Amino acid sequence: MFFKNRYASPLGEMIMLSDGESLTNLNFIDDKFYPAALAAQSQEAHLPVFDAAAKWLDVYFAGNNPGALPPLSLQGSAFSLQVWRLLAQIPYGGVVTYKELAQKIAAQRGLTAMSAQAVGGAVGHNPVCIMVPCHRVVGTNGSLTGYAGGLWRKERLLQLEGFAVQNLFAVSR
């Protein structure tokens, strides 16, 4: 059984999903990979994890580093989970490139190289946006690319964290 609750962010309505104890999904409702089927099957509920997530998001959208995350339960392939763990290590207000993430994954796996596109696929399918900061990943050439919630949101999130987005440029796909 999954449970859901909504969060009204300054960048649009979001849905939070939970297994009852941990947050499993956090998405904008118009996100490219919005889990519509799972959300439709989920029961509306008021849970402590939703309160903790909303409090975290309130601090974040107020322009502050909210610190420790509420409990998360991420489900995905071993590769996706490895990528998402690296995303969680990107500091507030910082960015890394898809290439840098690919190099870290390759090193962790004892490989000479890893596809940045494969890493990008895992980044794009991150089920808990903002908290697992996929918006902090940019193109090697400084492009502001690849955000399932829309590039305008990625730009706004980086600005909110104090990142100088004027050094980036948008690439439409």
PyRosetta script that sets phi, psi and omega in degrees:
from pyrosetta import init, pose_from_sequence

init()
pose = pose_from_sequence("MFFKNRYASPLGEMIMLSDGESLTNLNFIDDKFYPAALAAQSQEAHLPVFDAAAKWLDVYFAGNNPGALPPLSLQGSAFSLQVWRLLAQIPYGGVVTYKELAQKIAAQRGLTAMSAQAVGGAVGHNPVCIMVPCHRVVGTNGSLTGYAGGLWRKERLLQLEGFAVQNLFAVSR")
pose.set_psi(1, 132.4)
pose.set_omega(1, 175.7)
pose.set_phi(2, -114.0)
pose.set_psi(2, 153.2)
pose.set_omega(2, -178.3)
pose.set_phi(3, -123.8)
pose.set_psi(3, 154.4)
pose.set_omega(3, -178.9)
pose.set_phi(4, -135.8)
pose.set_psi(4, 157.1)
pose.set_omega(4, 174.9)
pose.set_phi(5, -154.4)
pose.set_psi(5, 157.5)
pose.set_omega(5, -178.5)
pose.set_phi(6, -108.3)
pose.set_psi(6, 154.3)
pose.set_omega(6, 176.3)
pose.set_phi(7, -134.4)
pose.set_psi(7, 126.4)
pose.set_omega(7, 179.7)
pose.set_phi(8, -90.8)
pose.set_psi(8, 94.6)
pose.set_omega(8, 179.5)
pose.set_phi(9, -87.4)
pose.set_psi(9, 161.7)
pose.set_omega(9, 176.1)
pose.set_phi(10, -66.5)
pose.set_psi(10, -12.4)
pose.set_omega(10, -179.7)
pose.set_phi(11, -106.8)
pose.set_psi(11, 10.5)
pose.set_omega(11, 178.1)
pose.set_phi(12, 124.9)
pose.set_psi(12, 162.1)
pose.set_omega(12, -177.8)
pose.set_phi(13, -66.6)
pose.set_psi(13, 140.5)
pose.set_omega(13, 179.7)
pose.set_phi(14, -123.4)
pose.set_psi(14, 156.2)
pose.set_omega(14, 173.5)
pose.set_phi(15, -119.4)
pose.set_psi(15, 137.8)
pose.set_omega(15, 175.9)
pose.set_phi(16, -110.8)
pose.set_psi(16, 133.8)
pose.set_omega(16, 175.4)
pose.set_phi(17, -119.5)
pose.set_psi(17, 148.2)
pose.set_omega(17, -177.9)
pose.set_phi(18, -144.1)
pose.set_psi(18, 152.2)
pose.set_omega(18, 173.0)
pose.set_phi(19, -86.9)
pose.set_psi(19, 4.8)
pose.set_omega(19, -179.6)
pose.set_phi(20, 111.3)
pose.set_psi(20, -23.8)
pose.set_omega(20, 179.6)
pose.set_phi(21, -123.5)
pose.set_psi(21, -37.8)
pose.set_omega(21, -176.1)
pose.set_phi(22, -123.2)
pose.set_psi(22, 157.0)
pose.set_omega(22, 174.5)
pose.set_phi(23, -78.2)
pose.set_psi(23, 127.5)
pose.set_omega(23, -179.8)
pose.set_phi(24, -107.0)
pose.set_psi(24, -27.1)
pose.set_omega(24, -179.5)
pose.set_phi(25, -146.8)
pose.set_psi(25, 144.7)
pose.set_omega(25, 170.8)
pose.set_phi(26, -144.8)
pose.set_psi(26, 111.7)
pose.set_omega(26, -175.2)
pose.set_phi(27, -139.0)
pose.set_psi(27, 150.1)
pose.set_omega(27, 166.3)
pose.set_phi(28, -71.1)
pose.set_psi(28, 144.0)
pose.set_omega(28, -174.8)
pose.set_phi(29, -69.4)
pose.set_psi(29, -15.4)
pose.set_omega(29, 175.4)
pose.set_phi(30, -105.8)
pose.set_psi(30, 17.2)
pose.set_omega(30, 177.2)
pose.set_phi(31, -60.1)
pose.set_psi(31, 142.8)
pose.set_omega(31, 179.1)
pose.set_phi(32, -55.4)
pose.set_psi(32, -34.8)
pose.set_omega(32, -178.2)
pose.set_phi(33, -113.5)
pose.set_psi(33, 31.2)
pose.set_omega(33, 178.1)
pose.set_phi(34, -55.1)
pose.set_psi(34, 127.5)
pose.set_omega(34, -176.9)
pose.set_phi(35, -79.6)
pose.set_psi(35, 69.0)
pose.set_omega(35, -173.0)
pose.set_phi(36, -58.0)
pose.set_psi(36, -44.3)
pose.set_omega(36, -177.8)
pose.set_phi(37, -63.9)
pose.set_psi(37, -44.4)
pose.set_omega(37, 179.7)
pose.set_phi(38, -65.4)
pose.set_psi(38, -41.2)
pose.set_omega(38, 178.9)
pose.set_phi(39, -63.6)
pose.set_psi(39, -39.8)
pose.set_omega(39, -179.6)
pose.set_phi(40, -65.1)
pose.set_psi(40, -32.2)
pose.set_omega(40, -179.1)
pose.set_phi(41, -85.5)
pose.set_psi(41, -8.5)
pose.set_omega(41, -175.8)
pose.set_phi(42, -87.4)
pose.set_psi(42, 149.8)
pose.set_omega(42, -178.7)
pose.set_phi(43, -95.4)
pose.set_psi(43, 134.2)
pose.set_omega(43, 174.5)
pose.set_phi(44, -60.4)
pose.set_psi(44, 135.1)
pose.set_omega(44, -179.4)
pose.set_phi(45, -155.5)
pose.set_psi(45, 158.1)
pose.set_omega(45, 172.8)
pose.set_phi(46, -111.0)
pose.set_psi(46, 107.8)
pose.set_omega(46, -176.3)
pose.set_phi(47, -122.6)
pose.set_psi(47, 153.1)
pose.set_omega(47, 176.1)
pose.set_phi(48, -56.1)
pose.set_psi(48, -36.1)
pose.set_omega(48, 179.8)
pose.set_phi(49, -65.7)
pose.set_psi(49, -33.5)
pose.set_omega(49, 176.4)
pose.set_phi(50, -69.0)
pose.set_psi(50, -39.1)
pose.set_omega(50, 176.1)
pose.set_phi(51, -61.4)
pose.set_psi(51, -44.3)
pose.set_omega(51, 179.9)
pose.set_phi(52, -64.8)
pose.set_psi(52, -41.2)
pose.set_omega(52, 179.6)
pose.set_phi(53, -66.2)
pose.set_psi(53, -42.8)
pose.set_omega(53, 179.2)
pose.set_phi(54, -63.4)
pose.set_psi(54, -40.7)
pose.set_omega(54, 178.2)
pose.set_phi(55, -63.3)
pose.set_psi(55, -43.8)
pose.set_omega(55, 178.0)
pose.set_phi(56, -59.4)
pose.set_psi(56, -47.4)
pose.set_omega(56, -179.2)
pose.set_phi(57, -65.4)
pose.set_psi(57, -37.9)
pose.set_omega(57, 177.6)
pose.set_phi(58, -58.7)
pose.set_psi(58, -45.9)
pose.set_omega(58, 179.4)
pose.set_phi(59, -64.5)
pose.set_psi(59, -43.8)
pose.set_omega(59, -179.8)
pose.set_phi(60, -60.1)
pose.set_psi(60, -51.6)
pose.set_omega(60, -177.1)
pose.set_phi(61, -71.2)
pose.set_psi(61, -11.7)
pose.set_omega(61, 172.1)
pose.set_phi(62, -81.8)
pose.set_psi(62, -1.0)
pose.set_omega(62, 177.2)
pose.set_phi(63, 89.4)
pose.set_psi(63, 21.4)
pose.set_omega(63, -179.8)
pose.set_phi(64, -119.8)
pose.set_psi(64, 155.4)
pose.set_omega(64, 175.7)
pose.set_phi(65, -75.4)
pose.set_psi(65, 114.6)
pose.set_omega(65, -175.7)
pose.set_phi(66, -78.6)
pose.set_psi(66, -6.3)
pose.set_omega(66, 176.2)
pose.set_phi(67, 74.6)
pose.set_psi(67, -139.1)
pose.set_omega(67, -172.9)
pose.set_phi(68, -57.0)
pose.set_psi(68, 140.5)
pose.set_omega(68, -179.6)
pose.set_phi(69, -81.3)
pose.set_psi(69, 154.3)
pose.set_omega(69, 168.5)
pose.set_phi(70, -68.1)
pose.set_psi(70, 169.2)
pose.set_omega(70, 179.8)
pose.set_phi(71, -60.3)
pose.set_psi(71, 131.0)
pose.set_omega(71, 178.7)
pose.set_phi(72, -118.0)
pose.set_psi(72, 148.2)
pose.set_omega(72, 172.1)
pose.set_phi(73, -134.1)
pose.set_psi(73, 96.9)
pose.set_omega(73, -177.8)
pose.set_phi(74, -92.1)
pose.set_psi(74, 133.2)
pose.set_omega(74, 179.7)
pose.set_phi(75, -116.7)
pose.set_psi(75, 127.4)
pose.set_omega(75, 178.5)
pose.set_phi(76, -179.4)
pose.set_psi(76, -176.7)
pose.set_omega(76, 178.3)
pose.set_phi(77, -68.4)
pose.set_psi(77, 164.4)
pose.set_omega(77, 177.4)
pose.set_phi(78, -57.7)
pose.set_psi(78, -39.8)
pose.set_omega(78, 179.1)
pose.set_phi(79, -63.8)
pose.set_psi(79, -49.0)
pose.set_omega(79, 179.9)
pose.set_phi(80, -59.7)
pose.set_psi(80, -44.7)
pose.set_omega(80, 179.3)
pose.set_phi(81, -61.2)
pose.set_psi(81, -37.1)
pose.set_omega(81, 177.8)
pose.set_phi(82, -64.8)
pose.set_psi(82, -42.7)
pose.set_omega(82, 177.7)
pose.set_phi(83, -64.2)
pose.set_psi(83, -45.4)
pose.set_omega(83, -177.9)
pose.set_phi(84, -64.6)
pose.set_psi(84, -33.7)
pose.set_omega(84, 175.5)
pose.set_phi(85, -64.0)
pose.set_psi(85, -38.4)
pose.set_omega(85, 176.7)
pose.set_phi(86, -67.4)
pose.set_psi(86, -38.5)
pose.set_omega(86, 177.6)
pose.set_phi(87, -59.1)
pose.set_psi(87, -41.2)
pose.set_omega(87, -177.7)
pose.set_phi(88, -63.8)
pose.set_psi(88, -18.0)
pose.set_omega(88, -179.5)
pose.set_phi(89, -89.7)
pose.set_psi(89, -7.8)
pose.set_omega(89, 179.6)
pose.set_phi(90, -72.2)
pose.set_psi(90, 122.9)
pose.set_omega(90, -175.6)
pose.set_phi(91, -68.5)
pose.set_psi(91, 150.6)
pose.set_omega(91, 174.7)
pose.set_phi(92, -51.7)
pose.set_psi(92, 127.9)
pose.set_omega(92, 178.8)
pose.set_phi(93, 85.0)
pose.set_psi(93, -0.6)
pose.set_omega(93, -179.4)
pose.set_phi(94, -108.2)
pose.set_psi(94, 168.3)
pose.set_omega(94, 174.7)
pose.set_phi(95, -138.0)
pose.set_psi(95, 157.3)
pose.set_omega(95, 169.6)
pose.set_phi(96, -133.0)
pose.set_psi(96, 165.9)
pose.set_omega(96, 178.0)
pose.set_phi(97, -99.1)
pose.set_psi(97, 160.9)
pose.set_omega(97, 174.9)
pose.set_phi(98, -59.7)
pose.set_psi(98, -38.1)
pose.set_omega(98, 179.7)
pose.set_phi(99, -63.2)
pose.set_psi(99, -43.6)
pose.set_omega(99, 178.6)
pose.set_phi(100, -61.7)
pose.set_psi(100, -41.8)
pose.set_omega(100, 177.3)
pose.set_phi(101, -63.1)
pose.set_psi(101, -42.3)
pose.set_omega(101, 179.3)
pose.set_phi(102, -61.8)
pose.set_psi(102, -40.2)
pose.set_omega(102, 178.7)
pose.set_phi(103, -65.1)
pose.set_psi(103, -39.1)
pose.set_omega(103, 178.5)
pose.set_phi(104, -66.4)
pose.set_psi(104, -42.8)
pose.set_omega(104, 178.7)
pose.set_phi(105, -63.2)
pose.set_psi(105, -44.8)
pose.set_omega(105, 179.1)
pose.set_phi(106, -58.1)
pose.set_psi(106, -45.5)
pose.set_omega(106, -179.4)
pose.set_phi(107, -63.2)
pose.set_psi(107, -42.7)
pose.set_omega(107, 179.7)
pose.set_phi(108, -64.5)
pose.set_psi(108, -30.0)
pose.set_omega(108, -178.2)
pose.set_phi(109, -95.8)
pose.set_psi(109, 1.1)
pose.set_omega(109, -179.6)
pose.set_phi(110, 71.1)
pose.set_psi(110, 28.9)
pose.set_omega(110, -179.7)
pose.set_phi(111, -104.6)
pose.set_psi(111, 158.9)
pose.set_omega(111, 177.2)
pose.set_phi(112, -81.4)
pose.set_psi(112, -25.7)
pose.set_omega(112, -178.8)
pose.set_phi(113, -155.0)
pose.set_psi(113, 160.7)
pose.set_omega(113, 177.0)
pose.set_phi(114, -144.5)
pose.set_psi(114, 142.7)
pose.set_omega(114, -179.4)
pose.set_phi(115, -70.0)
pose.set_psi(115, 123.3)
pose.set_omega(115, 175.4)
pose.set_phi(116, -64.9)
pose.set_psi(116, -29.1)
pose.set_omega(116, 178.0)
pose.set_phi(117, -67.5)
pose.set_psi(117, -38.6)
pose.set_omega(117, 177.0)
pose.set_phi(118, -63.9)
pose.set_psi(118, -42.6)
pose.set_omega(118, 176.7)
pose.set_phi(119, -61.9)
pose.set_psi(119, -43.1)
pose.set_omega(119, 178.8)
pose.set_phi(120, -59.4)
pose.set_psi(120, -37.3)
pose.set_omega(120, 177.3)
pose.set_phi(121, -62.6)
pose.set_psi(121, -43.5)
pose.set_omega(121, 178.4)
pose.set_phi(122, -67.7)
pose.set_psi(122, -40.8)
pose.set_omega(122, 178.0)
pose.set_phi(123, -59.8)
pose.set_psi(123, -45.5)
pose.set_omega(123, -177.9)
pose.set_phi(124, -65.1)
pose.set_psi(124, -24.8)
pose.set_omega(124, -179.1)
pose.set_phi(125, -100.4)
pose.set_psi(125, 17.2)
pose.set_omega(125, 175.7)
pose.set_phi(126, -57.3)
pose.set_psi(126, 122.7)
pose.set_omega(126, -176.0)
pose.set_phi(127, -80.6)
pose.set_psi(127, -11.5)
pose.set_omega(127, -176.7)
pose.set_phi(128, -126.1)
pose.set_psi(128, 82.4)
pose.set_omega(128, -176.8)
pose.set_phi(129, -65.7)
pose.set_psi(129, 160.3)
pose.set_omega(129, -179.2)
pose.set_phi(130, 68.5)
pose.set_psi(130, -55.5)
pose.set_omega(130, -179.0)
pose.set_phi(131, -67.1)
pose.set_psi(131, -41.4)
pose.set_omega(131, 169.0)
pose.set_phi(132, -100.8)
pose.set_psi(132, 98.0)
pose.set_omega(132, -160.2)
pose.set_phi(133, -75.1)
pose.set_psi(133, 72.0)
pose.set_omega(133, 177.5)
pose.set_phi(134, -66.5)
pose.set_psi(134, -20.0)
pose.set_omega(134, 178.8)
pose.set_phi(135, -69.5)
pose.set_psi(135, -12.4)
pose.set_omega(135, -178.7)
pose.set_phi(136, -90.7)
pose.set_psi(136, 13.0)
pose.set_omega(136, 178.9)
pose.set_phi(137, -109.2)
pose.set_psi(137, 128.0)
pose.set_omega(137, -177.7)
pose.set_phi(138, -126.7)
pose.set_psi(138, 168.6)
pose.set_omega(138, 177.4)
pose.set_phi(139, -71.0)
pose.set_psi(139, 153.6)
pose.set_omega(139, -179.8)
pose.set_phi(140, -58.6)
pose.set_psi(140, -32.4)
pose.set_omega(140, -178.4)
pose.set_phi(141, -86.6)
pose.set_psi(141, 10.2)
pose.set_omega(141, -179.8)
pose.set_phi(142, 88.0)
pose.set_psi(142, 13.4)
pose.set_omega(142, -179.1)
pose.set_phi(143, -81.5)
pose.set_psi(143, 141.8)
pose.set_omega(143, 176.3)
pose.set_phi(144, -91.1)
pose.set_psi(144, 87.6)
pose.set_omega(144, -170.3)
pose.set_phi(145, -128.4)
pose.set_psi(145, 156.7)
pose.set_omega(145, 170.0)
pose.set_phi(146, 67.4)
pose.set_psi(146, 78.3)
pose.set_omega(146, 172.0)
pose.set_phi(147, -140.9)
pose.set_psi(147, 118.5)
pose.set_omega(147, -175.6)
pose.set_phi(148, -61.3)
pose.set_psi(148, -24.1)
pose.set_omega(148, 179.0)
pose.set_phi(149, -86.8)
pose.set_psi(149, 0.0)
pose.set_omega(149, -179.5)
pose.set_phi(150, 104.9)
pose.set_psi(150, 137.9)
pose.set_omega(150, -178.3)
pose.set_phi(151, -60.6)
pose.set_psi(151, -32.9)
pose.set_omega(151, 180.0)
pose.set_phi(152, -62.7)
pose.set_psi(152, -36.1)
pose.set_omega(152, 177.7)
pose.set_phi(153, -70.4)
pose.set_psi(153, -41.6)
pose.set_omega(153, 178.8)
pose.set_phi(154, -57.1)
pose.set_psi(154, -45.8)
pose.set_omega(154, 179.2)
pose.set_phi(155, -61.7)
pose.set_psi(155, -45.6)
pose.set_omega(155, -179.8)
pose.set_phi(156, -64.2)
pose.set_psi(156, -39.5)
pose.set_omega(156, 178.9)
pose.set_phi(157, -64.4)
pose.set_psi(157, -43.1)
pose.set_omega(157, 178.4)
pose.set_phi(158, -65.3)
pose.set_psi(158, -40.8)
pose.set_omega(158, 176.7)
pose.set_phi(159, -61.6)
pose.set_psi(159, -43.0)
pose.set_omega(159, 179.7)
pose.set_phi(160, -57.6)
pose.set_psi(160, -34.9)
pose.set_omega(160, 179.9)
pose.set_phi(161, -84.3)
pose.set_psi(161, -0.6)
pose.set_omega(161, 177.1)
pose.set_phi(162, 87.9)
pose.set_psi(162, 12.0)
pose.set_omega(162, 178.5)
pose.set_phi(163, -78.2)
pose.set_psi(163, 139.6)
pose.set_omega(163, -178.4)
pose.set_phi(164, -77.7)
pose.set_psi(164, 84.9)
pose.set_omega(164, -176.0)
pose.set_phi(165, -69.4)
pose.set_psi(165, -13.6)
pose.set_omega(165, 178.7)
pose.set_phi(166, -64.6)
pose.set_psi(166, -15.9)
pose.set_omega(166, 177.2)
pose.set_phi(167, -84.5)
pose.set_psi(167, -2.7)
pose.set_omega(167, 179.3)
pose.set_phi(168, -110.9)
pose.set_psi(168, 162.4)
pose.set_omega(168, 175.0)
pose.set_phi(169, -134.5)
pose.set_psi(169, 150.3)
pose.set_omega(169, -176.8)
pose.set_phi(170, -85.0)
pose.set_psi(170, 141.5)
pose.set_omega(170, 174.7)
pose.set_phi(171, -124.9)
pose.set_psi(171, 121.2)
pose.set_omega(171, 178.6)
pose.set_phi(172, -87.8)
pose.set_psi(172, 147.7)
pose.set_omega(172, -179.0)
pose.set_phi(173, -115.8)
pose.dump_pdb("model.pdb")
